[in-house]
Amino acid sequence: MTTPSVNSYRGVLYVLLAAFFWGISGTVAQFLFSQNIKVMQVVQTRSTFAFLFFLLVLAVVRPVSLKPDFKKIGWYLAAGIIGVGFSNFTYYYTINVSSVGTAIILQYTAPVIVMVYGILSRDEQASWMKWAALAVSLAGCILAVGAGSSDLLNAGPLAVTIGIASAFCFAAMGVIGRQLNRHSGSDLWQNLVYTMMFAALFWAILQPPTDWPSWNLTPSDWGILGVFSLISVVLPYLFFYLGLKFLPPSTVLIISTFEPVTAIISAWIFLGEAMSGIQIVGAGFVISAIVILGIENRQASRG
């Protein structure tokens, strides 16, 4: 029988893998933009392709998961539209009107929102170690994005408002994902395919797939977008949902702050971007926060 501490470590590993894939997807996205592929083309196709991927795989391997649980339709709808659709839209919109640094810092205030929600709803207890991990991870995020941190001070009201909205959407994804996946009998694959279905519908309303031919993309471009969907949506959301089976949403979102660390390291390795000493310190802060959470989870499982 698997012990609670083993489950906690497994959950941490899953969320780190989700953050890893989200982080490197930022580097891949920068490459795509350099190839004259537009932001909205990337954002829309990745959710649609992810849904088609899950749909095809489950139709062959696990068709039973394609039968929806109508009691969860509301949760699927919220996860897809708010957790994936609006979360991505507000994040990229913040980048468009401000900077990547501003978008990251504001979105990763989501753990604070979830912590407050968890306390008010009595869904979880926030120990002093978790608050310490939260503070350290936020400080690490600010340092890790480097010069982008100063952009926040100069961001206009629109950027701040949309950025905070992205934090609430990301926080909602943690809470909703936990609700969908916390029980041992939950069908993870069913939850994923219907979450992505509603996310795809969200983007289809904003820009119908019938408009795609007008993009005039090459077969190679479409292939790259397909691979990007695998890296930026399929794998990270799979691991994110797996992590939520074992850990409370506040812990999951704190660990997710490893994403910008992965992003700056991958950009340094693959794109040759400089990595400052302050960014290295920030990465150390985020890693320290994850270690603190590991100790906190171990103590909680023993208690």
N, C-alpha and C positions, 0 to 999 in steps of 0.2 A: 504493500500500500504506500502511495506517495505521501510524504510528510508535508505539512504546510510550508516549512522552510524551503523544501525542494521546489514546491510550486511557486514560491516567491522568487527564487532565483531564476526559474524557468520564465516567469513573467517578465523579469528585468531583461533577460536575454532577448525575448521576443520584441520588447519595446525598443531596445537598442538596435535591433536589426531593422525595425520600422524606421527609426530615426536615421540610420545609416543610408537606407535606400532613398528616403526623402532628401537627405543631404546631398548625395551624389547626383540626384535628379536635378538639383539646382545647377550643378556644373554642366550637365548634359543639356539643360534648357538654354544655358548661355551659348552653347555650341549651336543649337538649333536656331537661335535668334541671329547668330552670325551667318547662317545659311539663308537668310531672308524668309524664314518661317515666322509668322506673326504670333504674338502672345496668345490671342484669342483662339487661333487655330490649334495651338498646343493644348491649351486648357480644355477646350471643348472635346477634341478627339480623344484625349486620354481617358476621360470618364466613359465615353461611348465604347471605345475599344475594350476597356476593362470589363464592362458589362457583357459585351459579346464574348470575351474570353471565358468569363465565368459560366456564361450560358452554354457555350459549346462544350466545355470540359465537363460540366455537370450532366449535360444531356447524354454524354458517353459513359462517364464513370459513376455518377451518382444521381440518376434521374429523380429519385425520391425527394431530393432537396429542391427540386423545381416546383414542387407543390407548395403554394404559399400557406403560411399560418395566418388566417384572416384576422386573428386576434392581435397580430403584430403589425398589421398594415400601417397603422398610425406611426409606429416606431420606425418602420422602413421608410415611410414618407419623410419623417423628420430627419432621420439619419442621412438620407440621400440628398434632400433639398437644402436643409440647414447645415448639417455636418460636413457634407462634401461640396455641394453646389455653391451655397452662399459663402462658405468658408474660403473656398478657392477664389471666388469672384471678388470678395472684399479684400483678400490678401493681395491679389494681383492689381486690383484697382488702387490700393494704397501705394504699391510700388510705382504705378503709373503716375500718380499725382505727387509722390514724394521720393522715396528711395527704398532699396531693399532693406537697409538697416532699420529704418523707421518701421517698415512692415513686420520685420522679425521681432523687434523689441515689443511692439504693441501686441502682436498675436501671442507672444509667449508670456503675457500677463494672464493668459487663460488659467494656469494652475491656481492663481489667487482666486479667481472667480469660482472655480470648482471647490476649492478648500472652504470658502465662505458658504457656498451652497450645501456642501456636505455637512457642515456644522449646523446650519439652520434647519436642514431637513433631517438631521440626526442619522444620516446615512453612513457617516464615518466619524472617527475621532481623530483630531489633528494633534499629534504630540509636538512637544517643543522641538524634537529632532526633525520632524517633517517641516515645520516652519523654518528651521535653520537651513534645511536642504533647499527649500523654496527660495529663500533670500540669497543663498550662495549661487544657485542656478541662474537666477535673474541677473545677478551681478556678472556672472560668467558670460551670459548672453550679450549683455551690454558691451563687455570688453571684447568678446569674440567677433562681433560685427565691426569692431574698429571704428573707422571714421564715420560709419553710418550712425553711431550713437549721437554725434553732435547734430545730425540732420533732424533728430527728433525735436530738438529745441527750436529749430527753424521751420518745422512742419506747420502748415496752416490748419485752421479748424476742420476743413474737409478731410484732410489726410488723417488727422487724429481721430475724428469721428468714425470714419470708415475702418481705420485700423483697430479701434476698440470694438467695432462691430465684428471684425474678423476674430478677435479674441473670444467674444461671446459665442460665435459659431463654432470655434474650435473646442471651447469648453463644453458646448452642447454635444459635440461629437463624442467626447469622453464619457459624459453622463449617459447618453443614449446608447452608445456602444456597450457600456457596462451593463445596462439594463437588458440589452439583447443577449449578451453572452455570459452573464455571470453564473447561470445555472448549468449544472453538469449535463443536463439533457438538451441544452440549446444546440440547434443545428447551425454551426458556424458558417457553413457554405451557403445555406439558405439565407442567412442574414446578409452575407456579402453580396450575393447575386441580386437581391431585391433592393439593398442599399444602392448599388451601382445602377440598377434599373431606373430608380427615381432620380439619381444624379444625372444620368444620361437624358432623361426626359426634361429635366431642368434646363440643360444646355440646348436641347432640341427646340425648346420654346423660344429661347433667346436668339438662336441662330439655327434654323432648320437644316438638317443634313442635305436637303435639296440644293443648298447654296454651295456645298463643298466643291462641285465641279468648277465653279467660277474661281476657285483658288489657283487653278492651273499648276498643281503640284505634280512632280514627277513620281513614277513608281518607287524610286529610291527614297523620296521624301516620305511617302506613305509608309514605307517599310520602317524608316527611322522613327516615325510617329508611333507605329505599333510597338516597337521595342521600348520607346520612351514610356508608353502606357504601362508596360510590364514593370519597368523600373520604378515609376513614380506613383502608380496607383495599385496595381495587382499585388505586388509583393509587400509594399509597406502597409497597406490596409489589412492584408491577411495577417501580418505579424502584429499590427496594432490591435486587431480584434482578438487575437490569441492572447496578447498581453492583458487585455481587459477581462479575460476569463479568470485570471489569477490575482490581479492587483486592482485596488480602487482607482477611480479615474484621476484623482489628484496626484497620486504617485506616478501613474502612467504619463501624465502631461509634464510633470517635472523631469522625468527621464527623457521625454521627447525633446527637451532643450539641448540634447546632444546633436540634434539636426544641424544647427549652424556651425558647430564644431566640425562635423563631417564635411559640410559644404566648403569651409575655408581650407581644410586640409586637401580635399579633392581638387579644388581650384588651384591650389599651390602645386600639386603633383602633376595634374593633367593640362592646366592652362598656363602654368608658369606665373601665376599671380603671387605677389609678395605676401609674406605672412609676418606681421610685426611681433615684437616681444609682448606687447599688450594683448594681442590676440592669443598668443600661446598661454599667457597667464589666465585669460578668460576660459580657454579650453580646460586648463587645470582646475578652475573653479567648478565648471560643469561636471567634470569627472569626480571631483570631491563631493559634490551634491549627490551623485549617484551612489558613491561609497557610503555616505551618511544614510541614505535610504535603505541600502542593503543591511546596514547595522540595525536600523530601526525595525525593518521587517523581521530580522532574525530575533531581536528581543521580543517583538510582538508575538511571534510564533512560539517562543519559549514560555511567554507569560500565559 
